[in-house]
Amino acid sequence: MNEIKLINAGIKDVQFGENVKVVNPVNLYGCKIGDNCFVGPFVEIQSNVVIGNNCKIQSHSFICELVEIGDNCFISHGAMFINDKFQKGGPARGDKNFWYKTKIGSNVSIGTNATILPVQICSNVIVGAGSVVTKDINVSGVYAGNPAKKIKEFPNMGVTNES
Ligand SMILES: CC(C)(COP(=O)(O)OP(=O)(O)OC[C@H]1O[C@@H](n2cnc3c(N)ncnc32)[C@H](O)[C@@H]1OP(=O)(O)O)[C@@H](O)C(=O)NCCC(=O)NCCS
C-alpha cells in the first residue's frame, strides 16, 4: 500500500475574540474571528480571512482566503465562497495573482447553499438559499437566484444576527 501525506484538520493560528463558540470538527487556520461568534461543525475558514463580531458561521460552510466579513453576519449551512475564477483555464493552483477578494459588509445574511464569487456585498443584504452571487451588490436588499438579482427591499425590522 502506498504511503500518503496525511494532514489533520484542526484549529491552527487563529486569532479569536471573546466569547467565541466552535463546534468540532472544523478546519480553521490563520484567520481572525471576532467577539461573540459561532462556528458550526464541518466549517473550513482559510488563512487571512477576517470575520467581525457577532457572526454565525453555520455548519458545512467554506470561507476561503481573501474573504472579509463584517459584523452581525449570518453565513448559513453550506454557503461557499470562491476566490479563484478559473481565469487561467482551470484552477490557479496557488498562483495568488489569479485570486480575487470578497468583502461582505455588516448585517448580511447568506442563505443555505449559496455561492459567492469574488464580489463586494454592502451592508444590510439578504442572499437567498441556493443563490449564486456573480456581481457586486452595492444596494441593500434581498437578492436571489442564479445569477442573484434584487427581488425585494431589505426588511428593516430591527432583527440582528446576535441571538
Ligand atoms: C430569498 C428569501 C429571503 C426571500 O424570502 P421572501 O421575501 O419570503 O420571498 P418570497 O417567498 O415572497 O419569494 C419572492 C420571489 O422570489 C423567489 N425566491 C425566493 N427565494 C428564492 C431563492 N432562494 N432563490 C430563487 N428565487 C427565490 C420566489 O420563488 C418568488 O418568486 P415569484 O415572485 O416569481 O413567485 C428566502 O426565500 C430565502 O431564500 N431565504 C434563505 C433562508 C435560509 O437559507 N435560511 C438558513 C437558515 S439556517
The ligand as an ORCA input file, in Angstrom:
! r2SCAN-3c Opt
* xyz 0 1
  C     -34.669     34.988     -0.552
  C     -35.654     34.867      0.605
  C     -35.115     35.601      1.832
  C     -36.915     35.524      0.106
  O     -37.924     35.295      1.025
  P     -39.324     36.056      0.870
  O     -39.095     37.527      0.981
  O     -40.292     35.425      1.780
  O     -39.633     35.823     -0.674
  P     -40.877     35.090     -1.322
  O     -41.020     33.702     -0.807
  O     -42.040     36.026     -1.242
  O     -40.387     34.975     -2.848
  C     -40.382     36.068     -3.741
  C     -39.969     35.546     -5.109
  O     -38.583     35.170     -5.073
  C     -38.431     33.772     -5.380
  N     -37.431     33.238     -4.471
  C     -37.483     33.201     -3.115
  N     -36.385     32.654     -2.609
  C     -35.609     32.329     -3.661
  C     -34.357     31.721     -3.770
  N     -33.651     31.374     -2.681
  N     -33.823     31.556     -4.994
  C     -34.523     31.927     -6.105
  N     -35.739     32.517     -6.060
  C     -36.267     32.709     -4.856
  C     -39.813     33.149     -5.157
  O     -39.964     31.998     -5.923
  C     -40.706     34.278     -5.546
  O     -40.772     34.316     -6.948
  P     -42.132     34.739     -7.726
  O     -42.368     36.182     -7.335
  O     -41.783     34.539     -9.155
  O     -43.187     33.845     -7.200
  C     -35.904     33.373      1.025
  O     -36.686     32.723      0.062
  C     -34.615     32.598      1.207
  O     -34.029     32.008      0.290
  N     -34.142     32.620      2.475
  C     -32.919     31.939      2.862
  C     -33.201     31.205      4.146
  C     -32.054     30.397      4.596
  O     -31.173     29.992      3.853
  N     -32.038     30.142      5.890
  C     -30.989     29.393      6.510
  C     -31.456     29.050      7.914
  S     -30.288     28.064      8.715
*
